[in-house]
């Protein structure tokens, strides 16, 4: 099986930029899903650039924690931007 990291580095493709809604600094997503994006072997495929949580304080804590893991700033949101909301059919 072809190693994806070697493939993406050799083809010069850029990692997919990811904004994660619901990725706090603790809790199940931080322990189960977050590490899958921030581990060094995945950095050539995915780049965590933003997090969004329910409160300003938790968003800031999450961004700080994950920025250390990915070794670059991660933007913190505490409200879902309107541009990301999917309109409902009425």
Secondary structure, DSSP 8 states (H G I E B T S, - for coil): ---HHHHHHHHT---EEEEEET--SSSHIIIIIHHHHHSGGGTTTEEEEEEE-SSHHHHHHHHHHHHHHHTS--EEESS--GGG------
